[in-house]
């Protein structure tokens, strides 16, 4: 039997995280969880997670603070990949957020990946439409803890926009170009991925390169992995290299359905319409989906259980 590692990044909704753990719990899985150091995570929260996990080994990694848009997100991902690789050998490493849930049973998931051994599951995204898609890769972002979410509301977003425009303008005058410096082709993709072990090994071997190249960039979690795959010769193993343009009709090759066109992203409800949509996307080949808020829509637990059984 193949062995899988689930890597989960979470910062809240720990009751919901326990439900996710219960759905991932399987003798052929190990589960690794990183909890944002800024979050209030109690011994009772930890016990709830461990109670939900009866068959898998559950490892809660060391914690570090994660700031949206900063390199700290990439550091947390690398920390999880490293923790799992040091713990054991796995055919696939699945990176999930704490508000994801599976749409299929673990038997179905293992069967699918048994048929796609060695492939890489990632969703590529267009660079068109927003200059920041290129700027985030081309210019430094020095104050990593200062983001549009550092200060809430319109004022915070406006201050960040002014700061970022100033930061980029100065670097343009200085002819800074990180893409040219590191000989990179700009790319963008989902940071939630499923990777085979040899790719993870190379990723960890090149951690110094990743830090040097992306350590002072903005929103690096969506650019470092596709550029890494391109630079180190893994592109031909990506399951679906189609470029997505944020349209509902497009298939997301990381097998994680996210609805960006009805929300930021859309939060699933317990309505009959959403239940039908969840059943439909499972039929289309998705194995996971987000975003859930079980505190607001607790009946989604039963809906997900029903979808998994179908």
C-alpha positions as CSV (number, residue, x, y, z in Angstrom):
1,X,0.0,0.0,0.0
2,X,1.1,3.6,-0.7
3,X,1.7,6.0,2.1
4,X,0.6,9.7,2.0
5,X,1.5,12.7,4.1
6,X,-1.1,15.4,4.6
7,X,0.4,18.8,5.4
8,X,-2.1,21.3,6.9
9,X,-1.6,25.0,7.6
10,X,-4.2,26.4,10.0
11,X,-4.7,29.6,12.1
12,X,-8.2,29.2,13.5
13,X,-11.5,27.2,13.4
14,X,-9.9,24.3,15.4
15,X,-13.2,22.5,15.8
16,X,-13.4,22.4,12.0
17,X,-9.8,21.4,11.8
18,X,-10.6,18.4,14.0
19,X,-13.3,17.4,11.5
20,X,-10.8,17.7,8.6
21,X,-8.4,15.4,10.6
22,X,-11.1,12.9,11.1
23,X,-11.7,12.7,7.3
24,X,-8.0,12.3,6.6
25,X,-7.5,9.8,9.4
26,X,-6.3,6.5,7.8
27,X,-3.6,3.9,8.5
28,X,-1.9,4.8,5.2
29,X,-1.7,8.5,6.0
30,X,0.3,10.6,8.4
31,X,-1.0,14.1,9.2
32,X,1.3,17.1,9.9
33,X,-0.2,20.4,11.1
34,X,1.3,23.8,11.4
35,X,-0.6,26.3,13.6
36,X,0.2,30.0,13.1
37,X,2.1,31.2,16.1
38,X,-0.1,34.3,16.3
39,X,-3.2,32.0,16.9
40,X,-4.5,31.1,20.3
41,X,-4.2,27.3,20.4
42,X,-4.9,25.7,23.7
43,X,-4.2,22.2,25.1
44,X,-7.9,21.5,24.7
45,X,-7.7,22.3,21.0
46,X,-4.7,20.0,20.6
47,X,-6.5,17.2,22.5
48,X,-9.5,17.6,20.2
49,X,-7.3,17.1,17.2
50,X,-5.6,14.1,18.7
51,X,-9.0,12.6,19.7
52,X,-10.1,12.9,16.0
53,X,-7.1,11.0,14.8
54,X,-7.3,7.3,15.6
55,X,-5.3,5.6,12.8
56,X,-2.8,8.2,11.4
57,X,0.2,9.5,13.2
58,X,-0.6,13.2,14.0
59,X,2.4,15.5,14.2
60,X,2.0,19.2,15.2
61,X,5.1,21.0,14.0
62,X,7.0,23.9,15.6
63,X,5.0,27.1,15.2
64,X,6.0,30.3,13.5
65,X,4.1,33.5,12.8
66,X,2.6,33.7,9.3
67,X,1.9,37.1,7.7
68,X,-0.3,37.2,4.6
69,X,1.7,38.0,1.5
70,X,5.0,37.5,3.2
71,X,7.7,34.8,2.8
72,X,6.6,33.4,6.1
73,X,3.9,31.4,4.2
74,X,6.6,29.7,2.1
75,X,8.7,29.1,5.3
76,X,5.7,27.3,6.9
77,X,5.2,25.2,3.8
78,X,8.9,24.2,3.7
79,X,8.8,23.5,7.4
80,X,5.9,21.0,6.8
81,X,7.6,19.4,3.9
82,X,10.7,19.0,5.9
83,X,8.9,17.6,9.0
84,X,7.1,15.0,6.9
85,X,10.2,14.0,4.9
86,X,12.2,13.6,8.1
87,X,9.5,11.5,9.6
88,X,9.0,8.9,6.9
89,X,8.7,8.1,3.2
90,X,5.5,9.0,1.3
91,X,4.4,8.6,-2.3
92,X,2.6,11.9,-2.1
93,X,2.6,15.0,0.0
94,X,-0.7,16.9,0.0
95,X,-0.6,20.6,1.2
96,X,-4.0,21.8,2.4
97,X,-5.4,24.7,4.4
98,X,-7.3,24.3,7.6
99,X,-10.5,25.3,5.9
100,X,-10.3,22.6,3.1
101,X,-12.3,19.4,3.2
102,X,-12.1,16.3,1.1
103,X,-14.8,15.2,-1.3
104,X,-13.7,11.6,-1.6
105,X,-12.8,8.8,0.7
106,X,-9.2,8.0,1.5
107,X,-9.6,4.7,-0.5
108,X,-10.7,6.7,-3.6
109,X,-7.9,9.3,-3.1
110,X,-5.2,6.6,-2.7
111,X,-6.6,4.7,-5.8
112,X,-6.4,7.9,-7.9
113,X,-2.9,8.7,-6.9
114,X,-1.8,5.1,-7.4
115,X,-2.8,5.6,-11.0
116,X,-0.8,8.9,-11.3
117,X,2.4,8.1,-9.5
118,X,5.1,10.6,-10.0
119,X,2.8,13.3,-11.3
120,X,2.5,16.9,-9.9
121,X,-0.8,18.4,-9.1
122,X,-0.9,22.2,-9.2
123,X,-3.2,24.8,-10.8
124,X,-1.4,27.4,-13.1
125,X,-2.9,30.9,-13.2
126,X,-2.7,33.7,-15.6
127,X,-0.3,36.6,-15.1
128,X,-2.6,39.0,-17.1
129,X,-4.8,41.6,-15.6
130,X,-2.8,42.8,-12.6
131,X,0.7,44.4,-12.8
132,X,1.4,43.1,-9.3
133,X,1.5,39.6,-10.7
134,X,4.9,40.5,-12.3
135,X,6.0,43.1,-9.8
136,X,5.8,40.6,-6.9
137,X,8.4,38.5,-8.7
138,X,10.5,41.4,-10.1
139,X,10.9,43.7,-7.1
140,X,11.8,43.3,-3.4
141,X,9.2,43.6,-0.7
142,X,11.3,44.6,2.3
143,X,8.8,45.0,5.1
144,X,7.3,41.5,5.1
145,X,4.9,42.1,8.1
146,X,3.3,45.1,6.3
147,X,0.5,43.9,4.0
148,X,-3.0,45.1,3.1
149,X,-4.2,43.0,6.1
150,X,-1.8,44.6,8.6
151,X,-4.2,47.4,9.2
152,X,-7.9,46.6,8.8
153,X,-10.2,48.6,6.5
154,X,-9.9,51.0,3.7
155,X,-7.2,53.1,5.4
156,X,-4.9,50.2,5.8
157,X,-5.3,49.1,2.2
158,X,-4.7,52.6,1.0
159,X,-1.5,53.0,3.1
160,X,-0.2,49.7,1.8
161,X,-0.9,50.7,-1.8
162,X,1.0,53.9,-1.3
163,X,3.9,52.1,0.3
164,X,4.0,49.4,-2.4
165,X,3.9,51.9,-5.3
166,X,6.8,53.9,-3.6
167,X,8.8,50.7,-3.0
168,X,8.4,49.6,-6.7
169,X,9.1,53.1,-8.1
170,X,12.4,53.4,-6.2
171,X,13.5,50.0,-7.4
172,X,12.6,50.9,-11.0
173,X,14.8,53.9,-10.8
174,X,17.6,51.7,-9.4
175,X,16.9,49.2,-12.2
176,X,16.2,46.3,-9.9
177,X,15.0,43.2,-11.7
178,X,15.0,40.0,-9.7
179,X,13.7,38.0,-12.7
180,X,16.8,39.0,-14.7
181,X,19.1,38.6,-11.7
182,X,18.1,35.0,-11.1
183,X,17.3,34.2,-14.8
184,X,13.7,33.3,-14.1
185,X,10.5,33.1,-16.2
186,X,7.6,34.7,-14.3
187,X,4.9,32.2,-13.4
188,X,2.0,32.0,-11.0
189,X,0.1,29.0,-9.5
190,X,-1.9,27.7,-6.6
191,X,0.2,27.1,-3.4
192,X,-2.1,24.2,-2.4
193,X,-0.5,21.2,-4.2
194,X,0.1,17.5,-4.2
195,X,3.7,16.5,-4.8
196,X,5.5,13.1,-5.2
197,X,8.4,12.4,-2.9
198,X,11.3,13.0,-5.4
199,X,10.0,16.5,-6.0
200,X,9.8,17.2,-2.3
201,X,13.4,16.0,-1.9
202,X,14.7,18.3,-4.5
203,X,12.6,21.2,-3.1
204,X,14.2,20.7,0.3
205,X,17.7,20.3,-1.3
206,X,17.2,23.7,-3.0
207,X,15.8,25.5,0.1
208,X,18.7,27.9,0.2
209,X,18.1,28.8,-3.5
210,X,14.4,29.4,-2.7
211,X,15.2,31.7,0.3
212,X,17.8,33.7,-1.8
213,X,15.4,34.0,-4.7
214,X,12.1,34.7,-3.1
215,X,12.8,35.6,0.6
216,X,12.2,39.3,0.1
217,X,9.4,39.2,-2.5
218,X,5.6,39.8,-2.1
219,X,3.1,37.0,-2.3
220,X,5.9,34.5,-3.0
221,X,3.7,31.5,-2.0
222,X,2.0,31.6,-5.5
223,X,5.2,32.0,-7.5
224,X,8.1,30.1,-6.0
225,X,6.8,26.5,-6.7
226,X,6.0,26.9,-10.5
227,X,9.3,28.7,-11.0
228,X,11.1,26.0,-9.0
229,X,9.5,23.2,-11.1
230,X,10.4,25.0,-14.3
231,X,14.0,25.7,-13.3
232,X,14.7,22.1,-12.1
233,X,13.1,20.3,-14.9
234,X,9.8,19.0,-13.5
235,X,7.3,20.8,-15.8
236,X,6.6,17.8,-18.0
237,X,5.3,15.9,-14.9
238,X,2.5,18.4,-14.1
239,X,-0.9,16.7,-14.4
240,X,-2.5,19.7,-16.0
241,X,-0.4,22.6,-17.3
242,X,-3.4,24.6,-18.5
243,X,-3.4,28.3,-17.6
244,X,-6.5,29.2,-15.6
245,X,-8.1,32.7,-16.0
246,X,-10.4,32.6,-12.9
247,X,-13.4,31.4,-14.8
248,X,-15.9,28.8,-13.5
249,X,-15.7,26.5,-16.5
250,X,-12.0,25.9,-16.1
251,X,-10.6,22.8,-14.4
252,X,-8.2,23.4,-11.5
253,X,-5.4,20.9,-11.9
254,X,-4.5,20.7,-8.2
255,X,-7.8,18.9,-7.7
256,X,-8.9,21.4,-5.1
257,X,-12.0,23.3,-6.2
258,X,-12.0,27.0,-5.2
259,X,-14.7,29.4,-6.3
260,X,-13.0,32.8,-6.7
261,X,-15.7,34.2,-9.0
262,X,-18.5,34.3,-6.4
263,X,-16.3,35.2,-3.4
264,X,-12.8,35.8,-2.2
265,X,-13.1,32.8,-2.1
266,X,-16.7,31.7,-1.9
267,X,-17.7,30.0,1.4
268,X,-19.8,26.9,1.0
269,X,-23.2,27.0,2.7
270,X,-25.6,24.2,3.7
271,X,-28.1,25.0,1.0
272,X,-29.5,22.4,-1.4
273,X,-28.0,24.2,-4.3
274,X,-24.5,24.1,-2.8
275,X,-25.0,20.4,-2.0
276,X,-25.7,19.7,-5.6
277,X,-22.7,21.8,-6.7
278,X,-20.4,19.8,-4.3
279,X,-21.8,16.5,-5.8
280,X,-21.2,17.9,-9.3
281,X,-17.6,18.9,-8.7
282,X,-16.8,15.5,-7.2
283,X,-18.1,13.9,-10.4
284,X,-15.9,16.3,-12.4
285,X,-12.8,14.9,-10.6
286,X,-12.1,17.1,-7.7
287,X,-10.8,15.5,-4.5
288,X,-10.8,18.5,-2.2
289,X,-12.6,21.9,-2.0
290,X,-12.6,25.0,0.1
291,X,-13.7,27.3,1.7
292,X,-15.8,26.1,4.7
293,X,-17.1,27.8,7.9
294,X,-18.7,25.0,9.9
295,X,-19.4,27.3,12.8
296,X,-21.8,29.3,10.5
297,X,-22.9,26.3,8.5
298,X,-22.6,23.2,10.7
299,X,-24.9,21.1,8.5
300,X,-22.0,21.1,5.9
301,X,-20.4,18.3,8.0
302,X,-23.3,15.9,7.1
303,X,-23.3,17.2,3.5
304,X,-19.6,16.4,3.1
305,X,-20.0,13.0,4.6
306,X,-22.8,12.2,2.2
307,X,-20.8,13.5,-0.8
308,X,-17.8,11.3,0.3
309,X,-20.0,8.2,0.4
310,X,-21.3,8.7,-3.2
